Amino acid sequence: MNRIEIEEVEGVEPPRRARVEEAPEHVGETPAEKLERKRDYLDGFLSAQPVEAAPGEPGGDIYEGVVAALKEIFDPEIPVNIYDLGLIYGVDVSAEGSVVVSMTLTTPNCPVAESMPAEVELRVEAVPGVRDAEVNLVWDPAWDPQKMSDDAKLELGML
């Protein structure tokens, strides 16, 4: 048979508190000096400005212009733009303004297999800052509905 023993105590010693010791060069400084040191530490961080994106990088003018142009092209069978549909696999913008768009179609037998890449090329070349455009049509990986954005899924009643 198990017995439970109870021990009564008057009190328990509180656990030790964590202590942070000052670096030797800061021992004895006044609270005002300490505040000034901390203010100086945060000064560079608080005054830092966001780094401006290069024109060809996401967030840059040319890249975002290309994406906006791609969002104006709609698949003729599905009422969603080709970017949100997930047909665009990549947008590469060189420092000289050359753009390469890697894209696919919903199926290799898509009725716009010949005209869609040409339309993409024309629309991308019309973006300010783009020198020339090339469209690479790829089939691997194959397109599937999971590549669609949430906006596209919502538009098609899939969410």
VOTOR-427169 format. One record per residue (C-alpha): x, y, z; chain; residue number from 1. Coordinates in Angstrom, 3 decimals. Example, Ala and Ser with C-alpha at 12.3 -4.5 7.8 and 13.67 -1.06 7.14 Angstrom:
VOTOR-427169
(rec (12.300; -4.500; 7.800); 'A'; 1),
(rec (13.670; -1.060; 7.140); 'A'; 2),
This chain:
VOTOR-427169
(rec (0.000; 0.000; 0.000); 'A'; 1),
(rec (1.355; 3.445; -0.944); 'A'; 2),
(rec (1.591; 6.113; 1.688); 'A'; 3),
(rec (1.681; 9.805; 0.999); 'A'; 4),
(rec (3.843; 11.782; 3.337); 'A'; 5),
(rec (3.169; 15.458; 3.915); 'A'; 6),
(rec (5.859; 17.820; 5.115); 'A'; 7),
(rec (4.883; 21.171; 6.497); 'A'; 8),
(rec (7.293; 24.090; 6.081); 'A'; 9),
(rec (7.354; 27.620; 7.419); 'A'; 10),
(rec (8.404; 29.212; 4.138); 'A'; 11),
(rec (10.314; 28.710; 0.914); 'A'; 12),
(rec (13.347; 30.709; -0.130); 'A'; 13),
(rec (12.495; 32.673; -3.286); 'A'; 14),
(rec (14.463; 31.699; -6.401); 'A'; 15),
(rec (17.407; 33.862; -7.395); 'A'; 16),
(rec (16.605; 36.598; -9.860); 'A'; 17),
(rec (18.482; 36.796; -13.105); 'A'; 18),
(rec (21.081; 39.532; -13.152); 'A'; 19),
(rec (22.720; 41.261; -16.056); 'A'; 20),
(rec (26.029; 42.786; -15.224); 'A'; 21),
(rec (27.217; 45.936; -16.922); 'A'; 22),
(rec (30.246; 45.787; -19.156); 'A'; 23),
(rec (33.310; 47.105; -17.316); 'A'; 24),
(rec (33.367; 50.307; -19.410); 'A'; 25),
(rec (29.790; 51.142; -18.357); 'A'; 26),
(rec (30.087; 50.535; -14.610); 'A'; 27),
(rec (29.307; 53.707; -12.707); 'A'; 28),
(rec (27.665; 55.632; -15.539); 'A'; 29),
(rec (24.735; 57.825; -14.654); 'A'; 30),
(rec (21.177; 57.029; -15.813); 'A'; 31),
(rec (21.390; 59.951; -18.262); 'A'; 32),
(rec (24.593; 58.552; -19.780); 'A'; 33),
(rec (23.005; 55.119; -20.045); 'A'; 34),
(rec (19.930; 56.598; -21.780); 'A'; 35),
(rec (22.127; 58.509; -24.225); 'A'; 36),
(rec (24.068; 55.328; -25.034); 'A'; 37),
(rec (20.817; 53.449; -25.721); 'A'; 38),
(rec (19.456; 56.322; -27.807); 'A'; 39),
(rec (22.657; 56.292; -29.871); 'A'; 40),
(rec (22.318; 52.538; -30.367); 'A'; 41),
(rec (18.813; 52.909; -31.849); 'A'; 42),
(rec (19.562; 56.057; -33.816); 'A'; 43),
(rec (20.814; 54.323; -36.960); 'A'; 44),
(rec (18.041; 51.760; -36.874); 'A'; 45),
(rec (15.236; 54.273; -36.473); 'A'; 46),
(rec (16.496; 56.633; -39.174); 'A'; 47),
(rec (17.185; 53.893; -41.757); 'A'; 48),
(rec (15.204; 54.222; -44.963); 'A'; 49),
(rec (13.957; 51.198; -46.923); 'A'; 50),
(rec (16.259; 50.098; -49.696); 'A'; 51),
(rec (14.814; 51.055; -53.054); 'A'; 52),
(rec (14.201; 48.019; -55.296); 'A'; 53),
(rec (16.079; 47.873; -58.575); 'A'; 54),
(rec (13.777; 48.403; -61.578); 'A'; 55),
(rec (14.064; 44.759; -62.650); 'A'; 56),
(rec (13.546; 43.260; -59.189); 'A'; 57),
(rec (10.187; 42.542; -57.540); 'A'; 58),
(rec (8.965; 45.904; -56.293); 'A'; 59),
(rec (10.881; 47.753; -59.024); 'A'; 60),
(rec (9.128; 49.843; -61.667); 'A'; 61),
(rec (9.834; 47.640; -64.693); 'A'; 62),
(rec (9.102; 44.348; -62.940); 'A'; 63),
(rec (5.839; 45.615; -61.451); 'A'; 64),
(rec (4.891; 47.126; -64.827); 'A'; 65),
(rec (5.393; 43.750; -66.497); 'A'; 66),
(rec (3.270; 42.013; -63.854); 'A'; 67),
(rec (0.534; 44.639; -64.308); 'A'; 68),
(rec (0.613; 44.059; -68.092); 'A'; 69),
(rec (0.343; 40.289; -67.572); 'A'; 70),
(rec (-2.662; 40.815; -65.310); 'A'; 71),
(rec (-4.458; 42.495; -68.233); 'A'; 72),
(rec (-4.293; 39.343; -70.387); 'A'; 73),
(rec (-7.159; 36.934; -69.800); 'A'; 74),
(rec (-7.464; 33.282; -70.678); 'A'; 75),
(rec (-10.270; 33.039; -73.265); 'A'; 76),
(rec (-11.784; 29.927; -71.641); 'A'; 77),
(rec (-11.439; 30.923; -67.991); 'A'; 78),
(rec (-12.426; 34.465; -66.889); 'A'; 79),
(rec (-9.176; 35.036; -64.935); 'A'; 80),
(rec (-5.969; 36.807; -65.948); 'A'; 81),
(rec (-2.996; 34.607; -66.838); 'A'; 82),
(rec (-0.897; 35.832; -63.904); 'A'; 83),
(rec (-3.452; 34.939; -61.217); 'A'; 84),
(rec (-4.276; 31.757; -63.108); 'A'; 85),
(rec (-0.714; 30.637; -62.402); 'A'; 86),
(rec (0.388; 30.399; -66.009); 'A'; 87),
(rec (3.395; 32.681; -65.432); 'A'; 88),
(rec (6.300; 30.723; -63.967); 'A'; 89),
(rec (8.874; 33.499; -64.022); 'A'; 90),
(rec (9.666; 37.080; -65.010); 'A'; 91),
(rec (13.338; 37.952; -65.425); 'A'; 92),
(rec (14.362; 41.519; -66.164); 'A'; 93),
(rec (17.970; 42.295; -67.107); 'A'; 94),
(rec (19.759; 45.526; -66.198); 'A'; 95),
(rec (19.415; 46.607; -69.858); 'A'; 96),
(rec (15.626; 46.169; -69.817); 'A'; 97),
(rec (15.357; 42.817; -71.601); 'A'; 98),
(rec (12.520; 40.738; -70.189); 'A'; 99),
(rec (12.166; 36.960; -70.344); 'A'; 100),
(rec (8.790; 35.539; -69.344); 'A'; 101),
(rec (8.511; 31.812; -68.671); 'A'; 102),
(rec (4.950; 30.619; -68.952); 'A'; 103),
(rec (2.783; 27.616; -69.606); 'A'; 104),
(rec (-0.769; 27.019; -70.748); 'A'; 105),
(rec (-3.529; 25.030; -69.079); 'A'; 106),
(rec (-2.984; 22.189; -71.589); 'A'; 107),
(rec (-0.649; 21.614; -74.552); 'A'; 108),
(rec (-3.760; 21.455; -76.780); 'A'; 109),
(rec (-4.958; 24.872; -75.642); 'A'; 110),
(rec (-6.577; 26.738; -78.552); 'A'; 111),
(rec (-4.425; 29.826; -77.857); 'A'; 112),
(rec (-1.107; 27.923; -77.826); 'A'; 113),
(rec (0.114; 29.910; -80.828); 'A'; 114),
(rec (-1.449; 33.310; -80.158); 'A'; 115),
(rec (-1.051; 33.668; -76.356); 'A'; 116),
(rec (2.792; 33.823; -76.254); 'A'; 117),
(rec (2.759; 36.444; -79.019); 'A'; 118),
(rec (0.201; 38.540; -77.113); 'A'; 119),
(rec (2.275; 38.277; -73.925); 'A'; 120),
(rec (5.373; 39.418; -75.822); 'A'; 121),
(rec (3.559; 42.429; -77.338); 'A'; 122),
(rec (2.060; 43.521; -74.004); 'A'; 123),
(rec (5.367; 43.171; -72.148); 'A'; 124),
(rec (7.277; 45.114; -74.827); 'A'; 125),
(rec (4.783; 47.982; -74.362); 'A'; 126),
(rec (5.786; 48.432; -70.705); 'A'; 127),
(rec (7.883; 51.604; -70.192); 'A'; 128),
(rec (11.538; 50.715; -69.671); 'A'; 129),
(rec (11.360; 47.351; -71.457); 'A'; 130),
(rec (13.832; 47.156; -74.340); 'A'; 131),
(rec (12.675; 43.793; -75.678); 'A'; 132),
(rec (10.742; 40.749; -74.535); 'A'; 133),
(rec (11.027; 37.028; -75.029); 'A'; 134),
(rec (8.450; 34.428; -74.030); 'A'; 135),
(rec (9.484; 30.864; -73.248); 'A'; 136),
(rec (6.614; 28.411; -73.322); 'A'; 137),
(rec (7.304; 25.510; -70.947); 'A'; 138),
(rec (5.344; 22.383; -70.110); 'A'; 139),
(rec (7.290; 21.177; -67.091); 'A'; 140),
(rec (6.026; 21.424; -64.450); 'A'; 141),
(rec (2.573; 20.967; -65.850); 'A'; 142),
(rec (-0.058; 23.518; -64.872); 'A'; 143),
(rec (-2.660; 22.488; -62.312); 'A'; 144),
(rec (-5.372; 24.437; -60.439); 'A'; 145),
(rec (-3.204; 24.612; -57.292); 'A'; 146),
(rec (-1.002; 27.176; -59.088); 'A'; 147),
(rec (-3.854; 29.707; -59.114); 'A'; 148),
(rec (-3.801; 32.634; -56.709); 'A'; 149),
(rec (-6.437; 32.853; -53.982); 'A'; 150),
(rec (-8.060; 35.710; -55.932); 'A'; 151),
(rec (-8.449; 33.456; -58.970); 'A'; 152),
(rec (-9.831; 30.587; -56.883); 'A'; 153),
(rec (-12.313; 32.960; -55.285); 'A'; 154),
(rec (-13.370; 34.300; -58.688); 'A'; 155),
(rec (-13.998; 30.748; -59.903); 'A'; 156),
(rec (-15.852; 29.700; -56.739); 'A'; 157),
(rec (-13.128; 27.315; -55.613); 'A'; 158),
(rec (-12.723; 28.885; -52.140); 'A'; 159),
